Amino acid sequence: MKRWWAFLLLAGVVGSAAAQFGSPMMGLPAPNKYQGDDEEPWQELAIEPPAFPKQENLREFYVSAATINKYFIDASTLAVGADRVVRYVLVVQTSGGATNVSFEGINCKALSWKHYATGRSDGTWAKSRANRIEWRPIETKMVNRYHAALSHDLFCPAGIAINTADEGRNALRLGKHPNAN
């Protein structure tokens, strides 16, 4: 019986150490002393909305067979910032005839998206309110999965941001990034 208690005590100590320091055997990631030690914390760039989209710059992209809306990116607004965020103007045309315009960004590393501004019918931008400008996770779902389509198929192949706007425009032209699986 004493051996059993000693075993449990030892297992608790080992488990605690594994949880604290990481252990692949325990299913916990081991810390990498070279990863992030010298890196500065990620800092998002301060940005302003681009010029309002023009019809001739819109490039349609495929979202899913389940959607009845049409989705477009204004290719002239596509940009990759020094912060590695892919920013673009999204235009959604609903089946009822409404058009929604938004300026957004995708953080490929964090697999999240952010809404910066909404387009008005007079061609101006309304910046997002404070509670709407937080990063939100990109979810793969049946309806309204356009962020998943943009990240997975076009702008974040294999979870890594495109390097240039031209790379993203080429992916839009092809309908899928060459490195997307």
CYANA upper distance limits for C-alpha pairs under 8 A (distance plus 0.5 A):
  1 MET  CA      5 TRP  CA      7.07
  2 LYS  CA      6 ALA  CA      6.65
  3 ARG  CA      7 PHE  CA      6.50
  4 TRP  CA      8 LEU  CA      6.75
  5 TRP  CA      9 LEU  CA      6.57
  6 ALA  CA     10 LEU  CA      6.58
  7 PHE  CA     11 ALA  CA      6.52
  8 LEU  CA     12 GLY  CA      6.61
  9 LEU  CA     13 VAL  CA      6.87
 10 LEU  CA     14 VAL  CA      6.69
 11 ALA  CA     15 GLY  CA      6.41
 12 GLY  CA     16 SER  CA      6.47
 13 VAL  CA     17 ALA  CA      6.70
 14 VAL  CA     18 ALA  CA      6.58
 15 GLY  CA     19 ALA  CA      6.62
 15 GLY  CA     26 MET  CA      8.39
 16 SER  CA     20 GLN  CA      6.65
 17 ALA  CA     21 PHE  CA      6.38
 17 ALA  CA     22 GLY  CA      8.13
 18 ALA  CA     22 GLY  CA      5.40
 18 ALA  CA     23 SER  CA      5.66
 18 ALA  CA     26 MET  CA      7.35
 18 ALA  CA     28 LEU  CA      8.06
 19 ALA  CA     23 SER  CA      7.64
 19 ALA  CA     26 MET  CA      8.46
 19 ALA  CA     28 LEU  CA      7.42
 21 PHE  CA     30 ALA  CA      7.03
 21 PHE  CA     31 PRO  CA      7.31
 22 GLY  CA     26 MET  CA      8.32
 22 GLY  CA     28 LEU  CA      5.66
 22 GLY  CA     29 PRO  CA      5.66
 22 GLY  CA     30 ALA  CA      4.54
 22 GLY  CA     31 PRO  CA      6.67
 23 SER  CA     27 GLY  CA      6.94
 23 SER  CA     28 LEU  CA      5.50
 23 SER  CA     29 PRO  CA      6.32
 23 SER  CA     30 ALA  CA      5.59
 24 PRO  CA     28 LEU  CA      5.77
 24 PRO  CA     29 PRO  CA      6.16
 24 PRO  CA     30 ALA  CA      6.72
 33 LYS  CA     37 ASP  CA      6.99
 34 TYR  CA     38 ASP  CA      8.33
 35 GLN  CA     39 GLU  CA      8.49
 36 GLY  CA     40 GLU  CA      8.20
 42 TRP  CA     83 ASP  CA      7.87
 43 GLN  CA     83 ASP  CA      7.16
 44 GLU  CA     83 ASP  CA      6.23
 45 LEU  CA     81 GLY  CA      7.95
 45 LEU  CA     82 ALA  CA      8.10
 45 LEU  CA     83 ASP  CA      6.75
 49 PRO  CA    103 PHE  CA      7.02
 49 PRO  CA    116 TYR  CA      8.04
 49 PRO  CA    117 ALA  CA      7.44
 49 PRO  CA    125 TRP  CA      7.68
 50 PRO  CA     77 THR  CA      6.89
 51 ALA  CA     77 THR  CA      8.08
 52 PHE  CA    119 GLY  CA      8.10
 52 PHE  CA    123 GLY  CA      6.51
 52 PHE  CA    124 THR  CA      7.38
 52 PHE  CA    125 TRP  CA      8.36
 53 PRO  CA     57 ASN  CA      7.55
 53 PRO  CA     58 LEU  CA      8.00
 53 PRO  CA     74 ASP  CA      6.36
 53 PRO  CA     77 THR  CA      8.27
 53 PRO  CA     89 VAL  CA      7.60
 54 LYS  CA     58 LEU  CA      7.39
 54 LYS  CA     74 ASP  CA      7.81
 57 ASN  CA     74 ASP  CA      5.68
 57 ASN  CA     75 ALA  CA      6.08
 57 ASN  CA     76 SER  CA      6.65
 58 LEU  CA     72 PHE  CA      6.16
 58 LEU  CA     73 ILE  CA      5.99
 58 LEU  CA     74 ASP  CA      4.92
 58 LEU  CA     75 ALA  CA      6.66
 58 LEU  CA     91 VAL  CA      8.50
 59 ARG  CA     72 PHE  CA      5.63
 59 ARG  CA     73 ILE  CA      5.78
 59 ARG  CA     74 ASP  CA      6.75
 59 ARG  CA     75 ALA  CA      6.94
 59 ARG  CA    172 LEU  CA      7.20
 59 ARG  CA    173 ARG  CA      8.04
 60 GLU  CA     70 LYS  CA      7.71
 60 GLU  CA     71 TYR  CA      6.10
 60 GLU  CA     72 PHE  CA      4.67
 60 GLU  CA     73 ILE  CA      7.00
 60 GLU  CA    172 LEU  CA      8.08
 61 PHE  CA     70 LYS  CA      8.48
 61 PHE  CA     71 TYR  CA      6.39
 61 PHE  CA     72 PHE  CA      6.41
 61 PHE  CA     73 ILE  CA      8.04
 61 PHE  CA    172 LEU  CA      7.05
 61 PHE  CA    175 GLY  CA      6.89
 62 TYR  CA     71 TYR  CA      7.74
 62 TYR  CA    149 ALA  CA      7.91
 62 TYR  CA    175 GLY  CA      7.67
 63 VAL  CA     67 THR  CA      7.65
 63 VAL  CA     71 TYR  CA      7.92
 63 VAL  CA    145 ARG  CA      7.04
 63 VAL  CA    146 TYR  CA      5.94
 63 VAL  CA    149 ALA  CA      6.09
 64 SER  CA    142 MET  CA      8.31
 64 SER  CA    145 ARG  CA      8.17
 66 ALA  CA    142 MET  CA      7.22
 66 ALA  CA    143 VAL  CA      6.99
 67 THR  CA    143 VAL  CA      6.83
 67 THR  CA    144 ASN  CA      7.74
 68 ILE  CA     94 THR  CA      7.67
 68 ILE  CA     95 SER  CA      6.55
 69 ASN  CA     92 VAL  CA      7.22
 69 ASN  CA     93 GLN  CA      6.19
 69 ASN  CA     94 THR  CA      5.08
 69 ASN  CA     95 SER  CA      6.01
 70 LYS  CA     92 VAL  CA      6.23
 70 LYS  CA     93 GLN  CA      5.61
 70 LYS  CA     94 THR  CA      7.02
 70 LYS  CA     95 SER  CA      8.38
 71 TYR  CA     90 LEU  CA      7.75
 71 TYR  CA     91 VAL  CA      6.46
 71 TYR  CA     92 VAL  CA      5.24
 71 TYR  CA     93 GLN  CA      7.05
 71 TYR  CA    146 TYR  CA      8.24
 72 PHE  CA     90 LEU  CA      6.31
 72 PHE  CA     91 VAL  CA      5.52
 72 PHE  CA     92 VAL  CA      6.84
 73 ILE  CA     78 LEU  CA      8.29
 73 ILE  CA     88 TYR  CA      7.20
 73 ILE  CA     89 VAL  CA      6.24
 73 ILE  CA     90 LEU  CA      5.34
 73 ILE  CA     91 VAL  CA      6.71
 74 ASP  CA     78 LEU  CA      7.39
 74 ASP  CA     88 TYR  CA      7.36
 74 ASP  CA     89 VAL  CA      5.98
 74 ASP  CA     90 LEU  CA      7.12
 74 ASP  CA     91 VAL  CA      8.01
 75 ALA  CA     88 TYR  CA      8.15
 75 ALA  CA    169 ARG  CA      6.64
 77 THR  CA     87 ARG  CA      8.00
 77 THR  CA     88 TYR  CA      5.78
 77 THR  CA     89 VAL  CA      6.59
 78 LEU  CA     86 VAL  CA      7.71
 78 LEU  CA     87 ARG  CA      6.23
 78 LEU  CA     88 TYR  CA      4.98
 78 LEU  CA     89 VAL  CA      7.68
 78 LEU  CA    165 ALA  CA      6.05
 78 LEU  CA    168 GLY  CA      7.90
 78 LEU  CA    169 ARG  CA      8.13
 79 ALA  CA     86 VAL  CA      6.26
 79 ALA  CA     87 ARG  CA      5.76
 79 ALA  CA     88 TYR  CA      7.01
 79 ALA  CA    164 THR  CA      7.52
 79 ALA  CA    165 ALA  CA      5.49
 80 VAL  CA     84 ARG  CA      6.37
 80 VAL  CA     85 VAL  CA      6.19
 80 VAL  CA     86 VAL  CA      5.04
 80 VAL  CA     87 ARG  CA      6.80
 80 VAL  CA    162 ILE  CA      7.89
 80 VAL  CA    163 ASN  CA      7.34
 80 VAL  CA    164 THR  CA      6.40
 80 VAL  CA    165 ALA  CA      6.59
 81 GLY  CA     85 VAL  CA      5.95
 81 GLY  CA     86 VAL  CA      7.08
 81 GLY  CA     87 ARG  CA      8.13
 84 ARG  CA    107 ASN  CA      7.51
 84 ARG  CA    108 CYS  CA      8.41
 84 ARG  CA    161 ALA  CA      7.10
 85 VAL  CA    105 GLY  CA      6.65
 85 VAL  CA    106 ILE  CA      6.10
 85 VAL  CA    107 ASN  CA      5.40
 85 VAL  CA    108 CYS  CA      7.61
 85 VAL  CA    161 ALA  CA      7.93
 86 VAL  CA    105 GLY  CA      5.88
 86 VAL  CA    106 ILE  CA      5.70
 86 VAL  CA    107 ASN  CA      7.16
 86 VAL  CA    108 CYS  CA      8.34
 86 VAL  CA    155 PHE  CA      7.67
 86 VAL  CA    161 ALA  CA      7.54
 86 VAL  CA    162 ILE  CA      8.15
 87 ARG  CA    103 PHE  CA      7.92
 87 ARG  CA    104 GLU  CA      6.20
 87 ARG  CA    105 GLY  CA      4.63
 87 ARG  CA    106 ILE  CA      6.97
 88 TYR  CA    103 PHE  CA      6.42
 88 TYR  CA    104 GLU  CA      6.20
 88 TYR  CA    105 GLY  CA      6.84
 89 VAL  CA    101 VAL  CA      7.52
 89 VAL  CA    102 SER  CA      6.16
 89 VAL  CA    103 PHE  CA      4.96
 89 VAL  CA    104 GLU  CA      6.77
 90 LEU  CA    101 VAL  CA      6.23
 90 LEU  CA    102 SER  CA      5.78
 90 LEU  CA    103 PHE  CA      6.76
 90 LEU  CA    104 GLU  CA      7.67
 91 VAL  CA     99 THR  CA      7.34
 91 VAL  CA    100 ASN  CA      6.17
 91 VAL  CA    101 VAL  CA      5.07
 91 VAL  CA    102 SER  CA      7.12
 92 VAL  CA     99 THR  CA      6.13
 92 VAL  CA    100 ASN  CA      5.58
 92 VAL  CA    101 VAL  CA      6.99
 93 GLN  CA     97 GLY  CA      6.92
 93 GLN  CA     98 ALA  CA      6.30
 93 GLN  CA     99 THR  CA      5.01
 93 GLN  CA    100 ASN  CA      6.98
 94 THR  CA     98 ALA  CA      5.80
 94 THR  CA     99 THR  CA      6.82
100 ASN  CA    118 THR  CA      8.42
100 ASN  CA    119 GLY  CA      7.64
101 VAL  CA    118 THR  CA      6.39
101 VAL  CA    119 GLY  CA      5.29
101 VAL  CA    120 ARG  CA      8.11
102 SER  CA    115 HIS  CA      7.65
102 SER  CA    116 TYR  CA      7.99
102 SER  CA    117 ALA  CA      6.17
102 SER  CA    118 THR  CA      4.91
102 SER  CA    119 GLY  CA      6.09
103 PHE  CA    115 HIS  CA      6.77
103 PHE  CA    116 TYR  CA      5.98
103 PHE  CA    117 ALA  CA      5.59
103 PHE  CA    118 THR  CA      6.85
103 PHE  CA    119 GLY  CA      8.19
104 GLU  CA    113 TRP  CA      7.66
104 GLU  CA    114 LYS  CA      6.04
104 GLU  CA    115 HIS  CA      5.05
104 GLU  CA    116 TYR  CA      5.94
104 GLU  CA    117 ALA  CA      7.70
105 GLY  CA    113 TRP  CA      6.08
105 GLY  CA    114 LYS  CA      5.73
105 GLY  CA    115 HIS  CA      7.21
105 GLY  CA    116 TYR  CA      8.11
106 ILE  CA    111 LEU  CA      7.74
106 ILE  CA    112 SER  CA      6.36
106 ILE  CA    113 TRP  CA      4.87
106 ILE  CA    114 LYS  CA      6.98
106 ILE  CA    151 SER  CA      7.65
107 ASN  CA    111 LEU  CA      6.23
107 ASN  CA    112 SER  CA      5.83
107 ASN  CA    113 TRP  CA      6.56
107 ASN  CA    161 ALA  CA      8.18
108 CYS  CA    112 SER  CA      7.22
108 CYS  CA    151 SER  CA      7.36
108 CYS  CA    155 PHE  CA      8.37
108 CYS  CA    156 CYS  CA      6.06
108 CYS  CA    159 GLY  CA      6.20
108 CYS  CA    160 ILE  CA      6.31
108 CYS  CA    161 ALA  CA      5.88
109 LYS  CA    159 GLY  CA      6.79
109 LYS  CA    160 ILE  CA      6.87
109 LYS  CA    161 ALA  CA      7.84
110 ALA  CA    137 PRO  CA      8.43
111 LEU  CA    137 PRO  CA      6.67
111 LEU  CA    138 ILE  CA      6.32
111 LEU  CA    151 SER  CA      8.22
111 LEU  CA    159 GLY  CA      7.98
112 SER  CA    135 TRP  CA      6.39
112 SER  CA    136 ARG  CA      5.67
112 SER  CA    137 PRO  CA      4.74
112 SER  CA    138 ILE  CA      5.48
113 TRP  CA    135 TRP  CA      5.95
113 TRP  CA    136 ARG  CA      5.86
113 TRP  CA    137 PRO  CA      6.90
113 TRP  CA    138 ILE  CA      6.85
113 TRP  CA    147 HIS  CA      7.83
114 LYS  CA    133 ILE  CA      6.57
114 LYS  CA    134 GLU  CA      6.65
114 LYS  CA    135 TRP  CA      5.37
114 LYS  CA    136 ARG  CA      6.82
115 HIS  CA    128 SER  CA      7.36
115 HIS  CA    132 ARG  CA      7.25
115 HIS  CA    133 ILE  CA      6.23
115 HIS  CA    134 GLU  CA      8.25
116 TYR  CA    127 LYS  CA      6.52
116 TYR  CA    128 SER  CA      5.90
116 TYR  CA    132 ARG  CA      8.49
116 TYR  CA    133 ILE  CA      6.55
117 ALA  CA    125 TRP  CA      6.56
117 ALA  CA    126 ALA  CA      5.92
117 ALA  CA    127 LYS  CA      4.64
117 ALA  CA    128 SER  CA      5.43
118 THR  CA    125 TRP  CA      6.16
118 THR  CA    126 ALA  CA      5.74
118 THR  CA    127 LYS  CA      6.90
118 THR  CA    128 SER  CA      7.45
119 GLY  CA    123 GLY  CA      7.03
119 GLY  CA    124 THR  CA      6.44
119 GLY  CA    125 TRP  CA      5.22
119 GLY  CA    126 ALA  CA      6.85
120 ARG  CA    124 THR  CA      5.86
120 ARG  CA    125 TRP  CA      6.37
120 ARG  CA    126 ALA  CA      7.41
128 SER  CA    132 ARG  CA      6.27
128 SER  CA    133 ILE  CA      6.53
129 ARG  CA    133 ILE  CA      7.12
130 ALA  CA    134 GLU  CA      8.28
138 ILE  CA    147 HIS  CA      6.69
138 ILE  CA    148 ALA  CA      6.48
139 GLU  CA    145 ARG  CA      7.64
139 GLU  CA    147 HIS  CA      8.15
139 GLU  CA    148 ALA  CA      6.79
140 THR  CA    145 ARG  CA      6.40
140 THR  CA    148 ALA  CA      6.06
141 LYS  CA    145 ARG  CA      6.08
145 ARG  CA    149 ALA  CA      6.83
146 TYR  CA    150 LEU  CA      6.52
147 HIS  CA    151 SER  CA      6.54
148 ALA  CA    152 HIS  CA      6.22
148 ALA  CA    153 ASP  CA      8.28
149 ALA  CA    153 ASP  CA      5.82
149 ALA  CA    154 LEU  CA      7.54
150 LEU  CA    154 LEU  CA      5.60
150 LEU  CA    155 PHE  CA      6.39
150 LEU  CA    156 CYS  CA      8.19
151 SER  CA    155 PHE  CA      5.49
151 SER  CA    156 CYS  CA      5.28
151 SER  CA    157 PRO  CA      7.73
151 SER  CA    159 GLY  CA      8.31
152 HIS  CA    156 CYS  CA      6.11
152 HIS  CA    157 PRO  CA      6.32
152 HIS  CA    158 ALA  CA      7.91
152 HIS  CA    159 GLY  CA      7.79
152 HIS  CA    180 ALA  CA      7.19
153 ASP  CA    157 PRO  CA      6.97
153 ASP  CA    176 LYS  CA      5.70
153 ASP  CA    177 HIS  CA      6.39
153 ASP  CA    180 ALA  CA      6.05
153 ASP  CA    181 ASN  CA      8.21
154 LEU  CA    168 GLY  CA      7.06
154 LEU  CA    171 ALA  CA      6.06
154 LEU  CA    172 LEU  CA      7.17
154 LEU  CA    175 GLY  CA      8.14
154 LEU  CA    176 LYS  CA      5.85
154 LEU  CA    177 HIS  CA      5.40
154 LEU  CA    180 ALA  CA      7.76
155 PHE  CA    161 ALA  CA      6.46
155 PHE  CA    162 ILE  CA      6.02
155 PHE  CA    168 GLY  CA      6.43
155 PHE  CA    171 ALA  CA      8.18
155 PHE  CA    177 HIS  CA      7.80
156 CYS  CA    160 ILE  CA      5.34
156 CYS  CA    161 ALA  CA      5.00
156 CYS  CA    162 ILE  CA      6.51
156 CYS  CA    180 ALA  CA      8.38
157 PRO  CA    161 ALA  CA      7.46
157 PRO  CA    162 ILE  CA      7.90
157 PRO  CA    177 HIS  CA      7.11
157 PRO  CA    179 ASN  CA      6.06
157 PRO  CA    180 ALA  CA      5.06
157 PRO  CA    181 ASN  CA      8.01
158 ALA  CA    179 ASN  CA      7.57
158 ALA  CA    180 ALA  CA      6.72
158 ALA  CA    181 ASN  CA      7.91
162 ILE  CA    167 GLU  CA      6.84
162 ILE  CA    168 GLY  CA      6.96
163 ASN  CA    167 GLU  CA      7.25
164 THR  CA    168 GLY  CA      7.21
165 ALA  CA    169 ARG  CA      6.66
166 ASP  CA    170 ASN  CA      6.55
167 GLU  CA    171 ALA  CA      6.81
168 GLY  CA    172 LEU  CA      6.75
168 GLY  CA    177 HIS  CA      8.17
169 ARG  CA    173 ARG  CA      6.65
170 ASN  CA    174 LEU  CA      6.64
170 ASN  CA    177 HIS  CA      8.11
171 ALA  CA    175 GLY  CA      6.36
171 ALA  CA    176 LYS  CA      5.57
171 ALA  CA    177 HIS  CA      4.89
171 ALA  CA    178 PRO  CA      7.62
172 LEU  CA    176 LYS  CA      6.90
172 LEU  CA    177 HIS  CA      8.06
176 LYS  CA    180 ALA  CA      7.31
